Amino acid sequence: MGRKTSREKKIARERQVAKAINAYKTEKIPTIRGAADTYGVPYTTLQARLRGRKNRVLAHNNQQKLTLWEEKAIVDWCSFLDKCGFPPRMDLVQAQMNRVLSTSTEEQIGKNLLARFLRQHPGLNA
């Protein structure tokens, strides 16, 4: 099993990679290694991204049951319920996930998907 990196760290790293790519492409920094050193990202990562490799989230997006937009819709729905004073219970969130999923396929969510979803969105547990 691999290391677990927090979502915030992954987002921050992706921002740094994007800045390094932009600096290299706009010729503010003439070399890939220079851009990698300046922005604190691994040289091999920057080199691979410039060759067209996607980041891990985008590369595996087609293997997910819920798309990023569907996940965002569920998070927004939970936030709306919370603002209205109704706590989004686990059974309600699971039913909403099944409703969203049923619009695209006939599948239902698995028994562990809700737990993984809540781990990915720690703000919903508070």
N, C-alpha and C positions, 0 to 999 in steps of 0.2 A: 504494500500500500504506500502511496506517495505522501509527500508532505501536504499539509493543509495550510493554505494561505487565505487570509481573510479577504472578503470581497472588496473592502476598501483598498487594500494593498494592491490587488489585481487591477483595480480601476486606476489607481495612481500610476502603476507601472505602464499601463496602456497609454495614459496621457503622456508619459515621458517618451515612450517609443514613438508616438505620433509627433511630438515636438522634434525629436531627433530626425525623423524622416522628413519633416517639413524643412528643417534647417539644412539638411543635405540636398534636398531637391531644389530649394531656392538658392543654393550655392552660398549660403551664409557660412557654412562650414564645408571645406572642399573635400574632405575624406569621410568615409563611413566610420573608420576607427575614431577619428576626431569627434564626430557627432556622438558616437556611442560613449566616449569618455566624458564629453561635456555634459550629457544628460544622464549619465550613470546607468546605462542599459548595456546588456551584454552585446558584444560585437556580432556574435553569430546570430542572435535574435534579430538585430537590426538588418544584417545582411540578408537573412531569409525573408524578412518582411518586404524588403526592397525587391526581392525576386518574385514576390507574389504570394507568399505563404500567409494564410489567415491566422488570426489569433485563435486560441483554443475554443473559446465560446462560439465564435462564428463558424469554425470548422466543423463543430459537432452539433450545430443548431438543427440540422435536418434529422437528427437522431432523437430529438426530444419530443415528448408527447404534446406538450404545450409550447407554443411559439413564445417569443419574447413579448409580443404584443398581448397575447392572451394572459401571460403572467402579470404584465403590467395592469391589465384590466381587472384581474382578481385582486391585486394589491390595492388599486384605487377603490374597488368595491368595499374591501375590508376597512379602508380608511374612512370611506363615506359612512359605513355602519357605525364605526367608532365615534365619529363626530356627531352622529344623530343620537348617541347614547345607547346603542345596542351593541353589546360585545359580540364580535364575530366568532361564534363557537366553532369548534372543529367540524362538527357534522354539517353546519351551514356552509363552511368553506369547501368541504368535500363535495357537497351537493352542487355548489356553484361551479366548481372545477368540472364536474361531470356535465353540467349544463353547457359550459363553454366548449368542452371537448366534443359533445354530441353534435354541435353545429358543423364540425368538420369531418368526424368519423363516427362509427358506431361503437367505438371502444369506450371503456370506463377507465378511470384512473386506478393504478395499482395500490396495494395496501401500504406501500412505503413512500409513495409520491408526496403525500401531504406532509409527512415528517421532513422529507428532503426540502420541500418547498419552504417550510417554516425555518429550516436551517439557513437557506439561502436568503431569506428575508427576515433577519432578526428583529426588525422594527415592529413586526406584527405580533411578536410574543410579549411585548411590553404592556 
